[in-house]
Amino acid sequence: MRESYIENKVTEIAKSRGWLSFKWVSPSQRGVPDRIYFKEGELVIIEFKAPNKKPSAYQLAIHKRLKNAGFTVHIVDSVRSGLELLC
């Protein structure tokens, strides 16, 4: 299963459940997570991966910086695990 399929399906269902979703693109900072979701004061940050794929070292460094700022980046490699976060 492709990463793009997982991301698109999770986002489609999340939107139907009332989540705001934004693709996180930062031209001056590569390695940022793929998506941010907002609902009722909650923020979920997701890095999507194809099954059994891992974030790059650079992505992990960005995740660590976000963690140090008080945020969690969730690694999602299936539609099911993505929807568990966005129930």
C-alpha positions as a Markdown table, in Angstrom:
| # | Residue | x | y | z |
|---|---|---|---|---|
| 1 | Met | 0.0 | 0.0 | 0.0 |
| 2 | Arg | 1.3 | 3.4 | -0.9 |
| 3 | Glu | 1.9 | 6.2 | 1.6 |
| 4 | Ser | -0.2 | 8.6 | -0.5 |
| 5 | Tyr | -3.2 | 6.2 | -0.4 |
| 6 | Ile | -3.0 | 6.0 | 3.4 |
| 7 | Glu | -2.7 | 9.7 | 3.8 |
| 8 | Asn | -5.6 | 10.5 | 1.4 |
| 9 | Lys | -7.9 | 7.9 | 2.9 |
| 10 | Val | -7.2 | 9.0 | 6.5 |
| 11 | Thr | -7.7 | 12.6 | 5.6 |
| 12 | Glu | -10.9 | 11.9 | 3.7 |
| 13 | Ile | -12.4 | 10.1 | 6.7 |
| 14 | Ala | -11.1 | 12.6 | 9.2 |
| 15 | Lys | -12.7 | 15.4 | 7.3 |
| 16 | Ser | -16.0 | 13.6 | 7.4 |
| 17 | Arg | -15.6 | 13.3 | 11.1 |
| 18 | Gly | -15.2 | 17.1 | 11.5 |
| 19 | Trp | -11.4 | 17.4 | 11.6 |
| 20 | Leu | -9.7 | 20.3 | 9.8 |
| 21 | Ser | -6.8 | 19.0 | 7.9 |
| 22 | Phe | -3.8 | 20.8 | 6.3 |
| 23 | Lys | -0.9 | 19.4 | 4.3 |
| 24 | Trp | 2.2 | 20.7 | 6.0 |
| 25 | Val | 4.5 | 22.1 | 3.4 |
| 26 | Ser | 7.5 | 24.3 | 4.4 |
| 27 | Pro | 9.6 | 25.3 | 1.4 |
| 28 | Ser | 12.4 | 26.6 | 3.7 |
| 29 | Gln | 12.3 | 23.5 | 6.0 |
| 30 | Arg | 12.3 | 20.1 | 4.6 |
| 31 | Gly | 11.4 | 17.1 | 6.8 |
| 32 | Val | 8.3 | 18.5 | 8.4 |
| 33 | Pro | 5.5 | 15.9 | 9.0 |
| 34 | Asp | 2.9 | 15.4 | 6.3 |
| 35 | Arg | -0.3 | 16.6 | 7.9 |
| 36 | Ile | -1.7 | 18.5 | 10.8 |
| 37 | Tyr | -5.3 | 17.9 | 12.0 |
| 38 | Phe | -7.4 | 20.2 | 14.3 |
| 39 | Lys | -10.7 | 19.5 | 16.1 |
| 40 | Glu | -12.2 | 20.9 | 19.3 |
| 41 | Gly | -9.0 | 22.3 | 20.6 |
| 42 | Glu | -7.0 | 19.2 | 19.8 |
| 43 | Leu | -4.0 | 19.0 | 17.5 |
| 44 | Val | -2.7 | 15.8 | 15.8 |
| 45 | Ile | 0.5 | 15.8 | 13.8 |
| 46 | Ile | 1.1 | 12.8 | 11.5 |
| 47 | Glu | 4.0 | 11.6 | 9.5 |
| 48 | Phe | 2.6 | 9.1 | 7.0 |
| 49 | Lys | 4.7 | 6.1 | 5.8 |
| 50 | Ala | 4.1 | 3.1 | 3.6 |
| 51 | Pro | 3.8 | -0.1 | 5.7 |
| 52 | Asn | 7.2 | -1.1 | 7.3 |
| 53 | Lys | 8.9 | 2.1 | 6.1 |
| 54 | Lys | 10.6 | 4.3 | 8.7 |
| 55 | Pro | 11.1 | 8.1 | 8.8 |
| 56 | Ser | 14.5 | 9.4 | 7.6 |
| 57 | Ala | 17.1 | 10.6 | 10.0 |
| 58 | Tyr | 16.3 | 14.1 | 8.9 |
| 59 | Gln | 12.6 | 13.6 | 9.6 |
| 60 | Leu | 13.4 | 12.1 | 13.0 |
| 61 | Ala | 15.4 | 15.2 | 13.8 |
| 62 | Ile | 12.4 | 17.4 | 13.0 |
| 63 | His | 10.2 | 15.2 | 15.1 |
| 64 | Lys | 12.6 | 15.5 | 18.0 |
| 65 | Arg | 12.5 | 19.3 | 17.7 |
| 66 | Leu | 8.7 | 19.2 | 17.8 |
| 67 | Lys | 8.8 | 16.9 | 20.8 |
| 68 | Asn | 11.1 | 19.3 | 22.6 |
| 69 | Ala | 8.6 | 22.0 | 21.9 |
| 70 | Gly | 5.9 | 19.9 | 23.5 |
| 71 | Phe | 4.3 | 18.2 | 20.5 |
| 72 | Thr | 4.0 | 14.6 | 19.5 |
| 73 | Val | 4.4 | 13.4 | 15.9 |
| 74 | His | 2.6 | 10.2 | 15.2 |
| 75 | Ile | 4.0 | 7.8 | 12.6 |
| 76 | Val | 1.1 | 6.2 | 10.7 |
| 77 | Asp | 1.6 | 3.4 | 8.2 |
| 78 | Ser | -2.0 | 2.1 | 7.9 |
| 79 | Val | -5.4 | 3.6 | 7.5 |
| 80 | Arg | -6.5 | 1.8 | 10.6 |
| 81 | Ser | -3.8 | 3.3 | 12.8 |
| 82 | Gly | -4.5 | 6.8 | 11.4 |
| 83 | Leu | -8.2 | 6.6 | 12.2 |
| 84 | Glu | -7.5 | 5.3 | 15.7 |
| 85 | Leu | -5.8 | 8.7 | 16.3 |
| 86 | Leu | -8.6 | 10.6 | 14.8 |
| 87 | Cys | -11.7 | 8.9 | 16.3 |
